[in-house]
Amino acid sequence: MKNKVFNKICISFLWLSILLFFSGLLLLSFFNHAIADDYYALFWNNKYGFLGYQKYVYLHWGGRYFSNILASIFSSHQFLIKHYYFHTLFLLLSTVTSINWLLKVVNRFIISNSVSFFHRITIAALICINIYVAFPEFNTALYWFSSAITYQTSFILLVLLFTACISLVYTSHHKRFFLFLFIAALILLINGTNELAAIIAGFILLLMFMFNKKLFLNRKGWLILLIAIYVISFTILATAPGNKERLALIGNTSFNLQIAMASSLFRIFIVYWNIFQSPLFWISIFSLFIYTINCQVQLKGLKKISVNFKNILISLLIWSAILLITLLPLMLFSNGSFPDRAINLLTEITMMVLFFIVFYIGTFIREKNILAVANNSKLFYLLLIIISSCIYANRGSKEIVSSIISAKLYSDILSDREIKLEMASVNKSDSLFLSSVEVEMNKAVDVSSQKAMIKEWMRKKPSLICFQDDMADSSTRKIFQEYYNIRVISSNK
């Protein structure tokens, strides 16, 4: 009886930490505001219309056709400005849902429904939190629309693609037709988000074919169709005239293999560093390892492996090689330039791979000593408490709390700025002066009646939703000048 009560207390403590973490993310979305690049989408959509926008961006910016379609949809009737919180809420929900569906499919087809719905949704939530904590650039992952809709959308679609590929192998014959159609549609969408996701999708498809040759050889028509869709959509993405214009902004676009190799290895290091430096990650994978052992099931249709340090190291080296192969061509074409927001996607995928490696290893553990430790209920309770504590005490939670403290003030300043821009546009003003966010925040804090410590916290811009101050640079001010039709916008720095 005492064990059941303590179990409920530990589970409640864990879910309280999960809900508080996600509540912080959701709360911040309502204080978020569009920034310069988002206004590009608004300006082009207003100027050219839906189809004209697609053509203009494809010719002058890039071939990410699905991301462009989403940007155009969100920009219609100023929805993006009026409801800037929506994309964050949508992406958060979609990420948890897609991971949960993947776990549901694995649970159904591979481990004989050994995991309950409650445990599955808990694991999905923990994976999401681990991903968010490991992001090298948290603010661009969920809050900056132009970045989030490009990279986080592609992650969700990649998870769906991997899930659909697993389902295709195990599902009944009459359902495979719809799964083939679904996979074809996912390929088309993924290859329209970004180049990195398109290459990863290619690896997923190759992996699916390698492990299920008989399935595809008996359905050559579908195989040819999937290959054709992938090649055509990737060609549309890669050969867009706008890609050259975007690369030209980098400066030197000559090919240099040494720089590309060094840049690729550095990005791989960043991916692993951001994951491995998190205590939450280590306690989470250990907990998953213990939980998987307790399921006491065997994988179906997969070859057993010898679980030792050598094979774990080989798995990491294989995945690192895949990351290198993925990054190298992109680094060659960009001369080593690669934004951190793109590394977010690599970090997410790598996190998922590491969790699956641990899950795979845990199913083959049969050593008596390890089983005895794993079956100790006290260890289970201890792990729940440690996981909960690590969710409260990590870099992501710190950023959330510190951002919440100053988010309201930051939002009020940007709302006031947007009102001034609208009024200047309506009144057809020739020029407008707007103070920087930092100056306005300091002014507001100085007259505040808050205690000194609170004031110091409020002076700091909310790092998760404040990616940049658009008034601090003449090039970003120019975007607002075009959108609001104001000849000159000046600011203090």
TIFIMAR-907521 format. One line per 3 residues: number of its first residue (from 0); their letters; for each residue x, y, z of C-alpha. Coordinates in steps of 0.2 Angstrom, whole numbers, always signed. Each point is the difference from the previous one (the first is absolute). Example, Ala and Ser with C-alpha at 12.3 -4.5 7.8 and 13.67 -1.06 7.14 Angstrom:
BEGIN
0> AS> +62/-22/+39 | +6/+17/-3
END
This chain:
BEGIN
0> MKN> +0/+0/+0 | +14/+12/+5 | +9/-4/-17
3> KVF> -16/+5/-10 | -2/+16/+9 | +19/+4/-2
6> NKI> -1/-5/-18 | -15/+12/-3 | +10/+14/+9
9> CIS> +15/-2/-11 | -10/-1/-16 | -10/+16/+5
12> FLW> +17/+9/+4 | +6/-5/-17 | -15/+6/-9
15> LSI> +0/+16/+10 | +17/+3/-7 | -5/-4/-18
18> LLF> -16/+11/+1 | +10/+14/+7 | +13/-1/-13
21> FSG> -13/+0/-15 | -10/+13/+9 | +15/+11/+0
24> LLL> +2/-3/-19 | -18/+3/-4 | -1/+16/+11
27> LSF> +15/+8/-9 | -8/-2/-17 | -14/+13/+5
30> FNH> +14/+13/+3 | +9/-4/-16 | +0/+12/-15
33> AIA> +4/-1/-19 | +18/+6/-5 | +8/+7/-16
36> DDY> +0/-17/-10 | -18/-3/+4 | -4/+17/-7
39> YAL> +8/-5/-17 | -13/-14/-1 | -14/+12/+4
42> FWN> +6/+13/-12 | +3/-12/-15 | -17/-8/+3
45> NKY> -9/+16/+1 | +9/+6/-16 | +0/-15/-11
48> GFL> -15/-10/+7 | +1/-19/+4 | +7/-7/-17
51> GYQ> +10/+16/-4 | +8/-2/+17 | +5/-18/-4
54> KYV> +8/+5/-16 | +9/+15/+7 | +8/-10/+14
57> YLH> +5/-15/-11 | +8/+12/-12 | +9/+12/+12
60> WGG> +2/-9/+17 | -1/-19/+0 | -9/-16/-6
63> RYF> -8/-5/+17 | -17/+0/-8 | -10/-8/+15
66> SNI> +8/+12/+13 | -5/+14/-12 | -18/-6/-2
69> LAS> -1/-1/+19 | +7/+18/+2 | -12/+6/-13
72> IFS> -15/-8/+9 | +5/+7/+17 | +3/+17/-8
75> SHQ> -17/+2/-8 | -11/+14/+8 | +14/+4/+12
78> FLI> -4/-16/+10 | +18/-2/+4 | +1/+17/+9
81> KHY> -17/-2/+8 | +3/-18/+6 | +19/-2/+1
84> YFH> -2/-12/+15 | -9/-13/-12 | +14/-8/-9
87> TLF> +9/-3/+17 | -15/-9/+7 | -3/-9/-16
90> LLL> +18/-6/-1 | +1/-5/+19 | -16/-11/-2
93> STV> +5/-7/-16 | +18/-5/+6 | -7/-9/+15
96> TSI> -14/-8/-10 | +12/-6/-14 | +12/-8/+13
99> NWL> -14/-8/+9 | -7/-8/-16 | +18/-7/-4
102> LKV> +0/-7/+18 | -17/-7/-3 | +5/-9/-16
105> VNR> +16/-7/+8 | -11/-6/+15 | -13/-8/-11
108> FII> +11/-9/-13 | +17/-3/+9 | -3/-2/+18
111> SNS> -17/-8/+1 | -9/+15/+8 | +10/-1/+15
114> VSF> -1/+19/+4 | -16/+8/+7 | -6/+16/-8
117> FHR> +4/+9/+16 | +18/-6/+0 | +1/+3/-19
120> ITI> -5/+19/+1 | +12/+2/+15 | +14/-7/-10
123> AAL> -5/+11/-15 | -1/+16/+11 | +17/-4/+8
126> ICI> +8/-2/-18 | -7/+17/-5 | +7/+8/+16
129> NIY> +17/-8/-3 | +0/+7/-18 | -5/+17/+5
132> VAF> +14/+1/+14 | +13/-6/-13 | -4/+13/-13
135> PEF> +15/+10/-4 | -12/+15/-5 | -16/-2/+10
138> NTA> -8/+16/-6 | +1/-4/-18 | -7/-17/+2
141> LYW> -17/+4/+6 | -3/+19/+1 | +7/+8/-15
144> FSS> -13/-4/-13 | +11/+0/-16 | +13/-12/+8
147> AIT> -13/-11/+10 | -11/-3/-15 | +15/-5/-11
150> YQT> +9/-12/+12 | -12/-6/+14 | -13/-4/-13
153> SFI> +13/-10/-9 | +4/-10/+16 | -18/-4/+3
156> LLV> -2/-6/-18 | +16/-11/+1 | -7/-8/+16
159> LLF> -16/-3/-10 | +10/-7/-14 | +10/-12/+11
162> TAC> -17/-6/+9 | -8/-3/-17 | +15/-10/-6
165> ISL> -1/-11/+16 | -19/-2/-3 | +2/-5/-18
168> VYT> +11/-15/+5 | -12/-7/+13 | -17/+5/-6
171> SHH> -12/-11/-9 | +0/+0/-19 | -16/+9/-4
174> KRF> +6/+15/+11 | +17/+2/-9 | -8/+10/-15
177> FLF> -4/+14/+11 | +16/+0/+9 | +9/+0/-16
180> LFI> -10/+16/-5 | +4/+7/+17 | +18/-3/-2
183> AAL> +0/+8/-17 | -9/+15/+7 | +13/+2/+14
186> ILL> +14/-1/-12 | -7/+14/-10 | -3/+11/+15
189> ING> +17/-4/+9 | +10/+4/-16 | -9/+17/+0
192> TNE> +5/+5/+17 | +19/+1/+0 | +15/-9/-8
195> LAA> +6/-8/+16 | -17/-8/+3 | +0/-6/-18
198> IIA> +16/-9/+2 | -5/-8/+16 | -16/-6/-8
201> GFI> +11/-8/-13 | +9/-10/+13 | -17/-6/+8
204> LLL> -6/-6/-17 | +17/-9/-3 | -1/-8/+17
207> MFM> -18/-5/-3 | +5/-8/-17 | +16/-9/+7
210> FNK> -10/-9/+14 | -15/-4/-11 | +6/-4/-17
213> KLF> -13/-14/-3 | -14/+12/+4 | +6/+13/-13
216> LNR> +5/-12/-13 | -17/-7/+0 | -7/+17/-3
219> KGW> +12/+8/-12 | -13/+12/-6 | -1/+8/+17
222> LIL> +19/+0/+2 | +2/+9/-17 | -13/+12/+5
225> LIA> +8/+4/+17 | +17/+2/-8 | -7/+11/-14
228> IYV> -9/+11/+13 | +15/+2/+10 | +12/+4/-14
231> ISF> -12/+13/-8 | -4/+9/+16 | +18/+0/+5
234> TIL> +5/+7/-17 | -14/+14/+2 | +7/+4/+17
237> ATA> +19/+0/-5 | -1/+8/-17 | -11/+15/+5
240> PGN> +8/+16/-8 | -3/+9/+17 | +13/-12/+8
243> KER> +14/+9/-9 | -6/+17/+5 | -1/-6/+18
246> LAL> +18/-8/+0 | +7/+16/-8 | -5/+9/+16
249> IGN> +13/-11/+9 | +14/+7/-11 | +13/-13/-5
252> TSF> -10/-15/-8 | +15/-9/-7 | +2/-18/+5
255> NLQ> +13/-5/+13 | +0/-18/+6 | +11/+4/+15
258> IAM> -11/+14/+7 | -16/-11/-4 | +7/-15/+9
261> ASS> +6/+11/+15 | -17/+9/+1 | -9/-17/-1
264> LFR> +10/-8/+14 | -2/+16/+11 | -19/-1/-2
267> IFI> +0/-18/+4 | +10/+4/+16 | -13/+14/+4
270> VYW> -14/-13/-2 | +7/-12/+12 | +6/+13/+12
273> NIF> -17/+8/+2 | -7/-18/+4 | +13/-7/+11
276> QSP> +3/+15/+11 | -18/-2/+6 | -2/-10/+16
279> LFW> -19/-2/-4 | +5/-10/-16 | +11/-12/+10
282> ISI> -13/-3/+13 | -13/-2/-13 | +9/-13/-11
285> FSL> +5/-10/+16 | -19/+1/+5 | -5/-6/-17
288> FIY> +13/-14/+1 | -7/-6/+16 | -18/+2/-5
291> TIN> +3/-10/-16 | +8/-14/+9 | -15/-1/+11
294> CQV> -11/-2/-16 | +8/-18/-2 | -4/-1/-18
297> QLK> +10/-5/-16 | +1/+11/-16 | -9/-8/-14
300> GLK> +9/-2/-17 | +16/+8/+5 | +17/-8/+2
303> KIS> +6/-2/+18 | +16/+9/+4 | +14/-3/+14
306> VNF> -3/+15/+12 | +18/+6/+4 | +9/+17/+0
309> KNI> +8/-4/-17 | -17/-2/-9 | -7/+16/+9
312> LIS> +15/+9/-7 | -2/-7/-17 | -18/+6/+0
315> LLI> +5/+17/+5 | +14/+0/-14 | -13/-6/-13
318> WSA> -12/+14/+4 | +14/+13/+1 | +5/-6/-18
321> ILL> -18/+3/-6 | +1/+17/+8 | +16/+4/-9
324> ITL> -7/-6/-17 | -15/+10/+3 | +9/+16/+4
327> LPL> +15/-1/-12 | -9/+5/-16 | -9/+14/+9
330> MLF> +16/+7/+6 | +8/-2/-17 | -13/+11/-8
333> SNG> -1/+13/+14 | +19/+0/+3 | -2/-5/+18
336> SFP> -15/+11/+5 | -13/-8/+10 | -12/+8/+12
339> DRA> -3/-7/+18 | -19/-1/-4 | +5/-13/-13
342> INL> +10/-9/+14 | -16/-1/+10 | -7/-13/-13
345> LTE> +16/-10/+1 | -1/+0/+19 | -18/-6/+0
348> ITM> +3/-14/-12 | +16/-5/+10 | -10/+0/+16
351> MVL> -13/-12/-7 | +14/-11/-7 | +8/-1/+17
354> FFI> -16/-4/+9 | -4/-14/-13 | +18/-7/+2
357> VFY> -3/-1/+19 | -17/-8/-2 | +7/-13/-12
360> IGT> +14/-4/+12 | -12/-2/+15 | -10/-13/-9
363> FIR> +14/-12/-1 | +7/+1/+18 | -2/-16/+9
366> EKN> +14/+0/+12 | -6/-5/+17 | +9/+14/+10
369> ILA> -7/+14/-12 | -17/-8/+1 | +0/+0/+19
372> VAN> +5/+18/+1 | -13/+5/-13 | -14/-9/+9
375> NSK> +4/+10/+16 | -16/+11/+3 | +10/+12/+11
378> LFY> +12/+4/-15 | -16/+4/-11 | -6/+12/+13
381> LLL> +17/+8/+2 | +2/+2/-19 | -17/+9/-1
384> III> +5/+12/+14 | +17/+4/-9 | -8/+2/-17
387> SSC> -13/+12/+8 | +14/+10/+8 | +10/+1/-16
390> IYA> -15/+7/-9 | -1/+14/+13 | +19/+2/+0
393> NRG> +7/+2/-18 | +5/+13/-13 | -17/+0/-9
396> SKE> -10/+2/+16 | +11/+14/+5 | -2/+9/-16
399> IVS> -19/-2/+1 | -1/+7/+18 | +12/+15/-4
402> SII> -10/+4/-16 | -17/-1/+8 | +6/+13/+13
405> SAK> +3/+14/-14 | -12/-7/-13 | -15/+11/+4
408> LYS> +11/+16/+0 | +8/-5/-17 | -17/-4/-7
411> DIL> -7/+17/+5 | +14/+9/-8 | -1/-9/-16
414> SDR> -19/+2/+0 | +2/+18/+2 | +13/+0/-14
417> EIK> -12/-8/-12 | -14/+12/+4 | +12/+15/-4
420> LEM> +5/-9/-16 | -18/-2/-5 | -4/+18/+4
423> ASV> +14/+6/-10 | -5/-10/-14 | -18/+6/+1
426> NKS> +5/+18/+1 | +13/-2/-14 | +14/+6/+11
429> DSL> +16/+3/-9 | +11/-5/+15 | -1/-8/+17
432> FLS> +12/-2/+15 | -2/-16/+10 | +11/-4/+15
435> SVE> +9/-16/+2 | -8/-14/+11 | +14/+2/+12
438> VEM> -2/+19/+2 | -19/-2/+3 | +2/-14/+12
441> NKA> +12/+9/+11 | -11/+15/+0 | -15/-10/+5
444> VDV> +10/-9/+14 | +7/+16/+7 | -17/+7/+4
447> SSQ> -7/-17/+6 | -3/-2/+18 | +7/-18/+0
450> KAM> +14/-5/+12 | +18/+2/-6 | +2/-18/-3
453> IKE> -15/-2/-11 | +5/+16/-9 | +16/-8/-5
456> WMR> -9/-16/-7 | -12/+11/-9 | +14/+10/-9
459> KKP> +5/-16/-9 | -9/-3/-17 | -9/-17/+0
462> SLI> +12/-11/-9 | -12/-13/-6 | -12/+12/-9
465> CFQ> +12/+15/-4 | +11/-6/-14 | +6/+17/-6
468> DDM> -5/+18/+2 | -6/+5/-17 | +4/+19/+3
471> ADS> +18/-3/+4 | +5/-3/-18 | -3/+10/-16
474> STR> -3/-15/-11 | -14/-6/+11 | -8/+17/+2
477> KIF> -1/+0/-19 | -12/-14/+1 | -12/+10/+11
480> QEY> +2/+15/-11 | -6/-10/-15 | -14/-9/+9
483> YNI> -7/+16/+8 | +5/+11/-14 | +10/+12/+10
486> RVI> +15/+8/-8 | +12/+1/+15 | -1/-10/+17
489> SSN> +14/+5/+11 | +5/-6/+18 | +12/+2/+14
492> K> +12/-15/+2
END
